[in-house]
Amino acid sequence: MSKERKPAIIRKPVFDEDAVLRFVAAASMAEPKSAKGENNDGIVQLTISLKSDIHAALTKEAARKSRSVEEQVRKILTKHLG
């Protein structure tokens, strides 16, 4: 005797229209980017790939100096490139 399976009930998503409007309004007030990956302060977002041992050393050094990894990378690059 096997149990009969009930069909899955699929419900349409319900959106809070006011929440959607608030989200859109907040997004439209955000500072526009002047170029791809660059904000108005001249900061460019950079994505790099590192070997895990280099990443571990970077993370360890950042923690030792009470910095974020981002701050540590910025300090290193500024020191070596000016």
N, C-alpha and C positions, 0 to 999 in steps of 0.2 A: 504494500500500500504506500504509494508515494503521495506526498502533499502537493496540492495544486498550487502553482505559482500565480500570484496576482500580477497583473500587468503593472509596469512601472507608471507612476503618475508623473506626467511632465507638466510643469506649470510655467507659464510665461513669466519672465522677470517683471517685477513691478518697480518703477522708478519714482523716486520722490522728485517731482518736477521742480520744486523750490530749491532743493539741494543741487540739482543739475544747473539751474540758473545761477546760483551762488558760485558754483565752481567755474562756470564759464566767465562770469563777471570778474572773479579773482584772477583767472588766467589772462584775461584781456588787460588787466592792470599791471601785469608782470613786466619787468624791464625787458625790452626787446633786445635780442642779440644782434650785434652789428655785422657779424660774419659767422660762418659755420664754426661752432666750437669756441667763439670768442665773445666775451661780454663787453659792456661799455667801459670797463676798467682796464682793458687791454690784456686781460687774463685769457689764455687759451687752454682748453682742456686737452690733455695728452694721455693717450693710452699706450702702454708699453708691455712687452712680454719679458719676464725675467726667469732665469733658472731658479728653482725652489731654494737652493742654498744661498743665492744672492738675496732673494726676497727675505729669507729668514734672518740673514745678517743685517739687512736694512731695517727690518722690523725690530730686531734686538737693539740696534743702535738708536733708533728713534725712541724706544721705550726707556733706554738708559738716560737719554737726554730730555725725557718728559715731553716729547714732541709727537705729533702724528706722523705717519709715514709720508704723507703729502708735504708737511713742513720740512721733514728731513731731506726729501728729494729736492725740494726747492732750495734749501741751504747748500746742498752739495753742488747742484748745478750753478747756482749763483757764484759760489766760491771758485769753481773751475772755469766758468765761462764769462764771469764778470757781471 
